[in-house]
Amino acid sequence: MTSYSDDDAFEAAEMSLSQRAMMASRPTPYLDDLNPAQREAVEAMDGPVLMLAGAGTGKTKALTTRIAHLLVMGKARPNEILSVTFTNKAAREMKERVGRLLGETVEGMPWMGTFHSICVKLLRRHAELIGASDRNEVIEGRPQLHLKSNFTILDTDDQIRLMKQLIEANGMDVKRWPARMLSGIIDNWKNRAWTPHQVPTSEASAFDGRGVELYDQYQRRLLELNAVDFGDLLLHVVTIFQQHPDVLAQYQRWFRYVLVDEYQDTNVAQYLWLRLLASGHKNICCVGDDDQSIYGWRGAEVGNILRFEKDFPGAKVVRLEQNYRSTHHILAAASGVIAGNKGRLGKTLWTESQDGEKVRLIGHWDGEEEARWIGEEIEAMQRGTRGNDRMSLDSMAILVRASHQMRSFEDRFLTIGLPYRVIGGPRFYERMEIRDAMAYFRLAVSQDDDLAFERIVNTPKRGLGDKAVQTIQKMARSNGVSLIEGARLCVESGLIKGKGGKALGELVQGLDRWHSQLLAESDTHIEVAEQILDESGYTTMWQNDKTPEAPGRLENLKELIKALENFDNLQGFLEHIALIMDNDSEDAEEKVSIMTLHAAKGLEFPAVFLPGWEDGLFPSQRSMDESGVKGLEEERRLAYVGITRAEQICTISFAANRRVYGQWQSQLPSRFIDELPEENVDVLTPPGLYGGGYGAAGMSASASPAYAMRSANTIEQRVQKADVYNSPGWKRMQNQSQKRGFAQPNESRGLTIDATATSSFTIGDRVFHQKFGYGEVMEIEGDKLAIEFDKAGSKKVVAKFIVPAENANDVPF
């Protein structure tokens, strides 16, 4: 096949009619491998086409065959096809598949790649058009600036550094208004294709009302540096197309056919870019699945695919519904859940194979028991003793809604020596925030841990640069002492002054205090650990961080505190982690995969475990609170994605109770469990236990209705007294308590539900703490109180260590 270089990709002459006729006469054996729907999508070459491809329906096969068919039929040269993907891996795979279909290597397809890689090529051709018509250019006294073709692309660190400089130059406090927060705001605006003067007034209050102004300054500074960020790559090209119709017309003529994969994941800027390019010939084929749109939190708009027919009147919609991945029961379960969404185009997945197990549903007492049971199941499936053929660990995956759920599984697997890998991120105890917290804990146990001190001395930022750290190291070496002692000497001798010296002194005092508390055992190691994270400013650092990752990091820190409950002291916990992390499972060839549901999209496994299906966890309470019905529907799409990752075995589980700040709280099963079709679900929970006869399967026949009703009433009374749930979960429990079996304590484990799990205090109460003295309750979160103490300042403490102020004299000293 003829090869075209990047430079002459658009300079080739039009193919003659005879050339097209010769190509169109070539055989098309590849069409014989397609099912009727796939073939219909491939052969509908002209005009707008929406390939609505369900999970596991062979959409990549259909898309690559369509590209090959366009070439074979002489509809376009390789350089006249624009094929857009979201990852470089997908682009490479697509090019390789097209080559296999044609029986030759495809070298002349320069416009097959990701949105960003293609836009880089386009922007370098027309860089000088950026800046000339920008609002900055017409401000009196400012020189005119233009982007040059040799521009550089800033990485995230460079962006943050530049934004921090701008914030400081505008006299704003970078602690109160962090650069990462501004970066997130501007990135969101660029995803919506808003230049500074296009940001609507409804967004004007962002960043203390100065967001648009700083965005304007940031864009001008980028021009001065002859640089762009990733958001600019699309934004600038869209701006060029909108402001220069001649340039747009040129590319509309050159790109005869436009194809885009994963259309449901496009943001507004990507959507506008595609519409502009296809608005002339309208030969656009979008492949996607509205039921798998799960990236709304990073700018994806499911509405882009939902309104395709409106955007392109007369569009042909082809539904790919024959699934080649999963069993009938798995597909039926997924369809039952996703049917609850109103905002969808609608399709029904089916498979020719009617064999296979039903989706398994099981309830557990708590999260630790859930992890134990799943570990035992995995080992049994690996040995082939579960009634199945031996399954490789590589063929099994655990998909969680939130990364902090991984901790209980990792702890269990490390303890029993079960090899595992975490996909899409580091293992729990290797995460940055966990390593930071553990470094603080190590210093509280042993003040000689210099490596831990080096890690946290300026985390969070304390105004201590490299020079200050070197001063501490020199002082420690010259006196033969630890770095903490070296820091103490630097502060006392005044070698480190100003803001940094003051902050360093506070850190040393804090480390001394926490060390003394652990030695004296005046407080529990859990309470000391919480104090360390709060008083060091580490928790506050992530609370002020406005990046999408920050909430997850805070959840991980809470999970770390929860892990301490299984140990008698902090030193024992640190020793345990050091030992289990030194296991040799990294060398194992087979490993179980653990990942979030978001990271699992596009993957498939013979056996999938879906733990933690509880309201508030999944669906995520944060997602519902922030986005309402829209958020709930995206959570439901996430459930659909999770179920459809399974090929043969799908197991959904939930826990009756979770520990929150050391107290048991009852959990409600996810509302998605109620949406599972009864005939496709096998309930494994023993009658009488939480989950027995729950949701999909109705009341277990072997369970006593009177016993179930009595159990439901007992737990309902406890939860009502504790007041741990509000609408809608509490209302759902009230409405369904008569037909569900609720959790009962496992007496052999000596576990009971504490009906006083939440605080008996109210905001404004005057209280007394043996160490911190008198104070006033400012906030209440479960059994944890935020108190403004008269002398000790703001502290967060567990309610059991507090008494009403009037009872202070009754506290023994």
Secondary structure, 3 states (H helix, E strand, C coil): CCCCCCCCCCCCCCCCHHHHHHHHCCCCHHHHHCCHHHHHHHHCCCCCEEEEECCCCCHHHHHHHHHHHHHHCCCCCHHHEEEEECCHHHHHHHHHHHHHHHCCCCCCCCCEEEHHHHHHHHHHHHHHHCCCCCHHHHCCCCCCCCCCCCCEECCHHHHHHHHHHHHHHCCCCCCCCCHHHHHHHHHHHHHCCCCHHHCCHHHCCCCCCCHHHHHHHHHHHHHHCCEECHHHHHHHHHHHHHHCHHHHHHHHHHCCEEEECCHHHCCHHHHHHHHHHHCCCCCEEEEECHHHCCCHHHCCCCHHHHCHHHHCCCCEEEEECECCCCCHHHHHHHHHHHCCCCCCCCCCCECCCCCCCCEEEEEEEEHHHHHHHHHHHHHHHHHCCCCCCCCCHHHEEEEECCHHHHHHHHHHHHHHCCCEEECCCCCHHHCHHHHHHHHHHHHHHCCCCHHHHHHHCCCCCCCCCHHHHHHHHHHHHHHCCCHHHHHHHHHHHCCCCHHHHHHHHHHHHHHHHHHHHHHHCCCCHHHHHHHHHHHCCHHHHHHHCCCCCHHHHHHHHHHHHHHHHHCCCHHHHHHHHHHHCCCCHHHCCCCEEEEEHHHHCCCCEEEEEECCCECECCCEHHHHHHHHHHHHHHHHHHHHHHHCCEEEEEEEEEEEEEEECCEEEECCECHHHHCCCHHHEEECCCCCCCCCCCHHHCCCCCCCHHHHHHHHHHHHHHHHHHCCCCCCHHHHHHHHHHHCCCCCCCHHHCCCCCCCCCCCCCCCCEEEECCCEEEEEEEEECCEEEEEECCCEEEEEEHHHEEEHHHHHHCCC
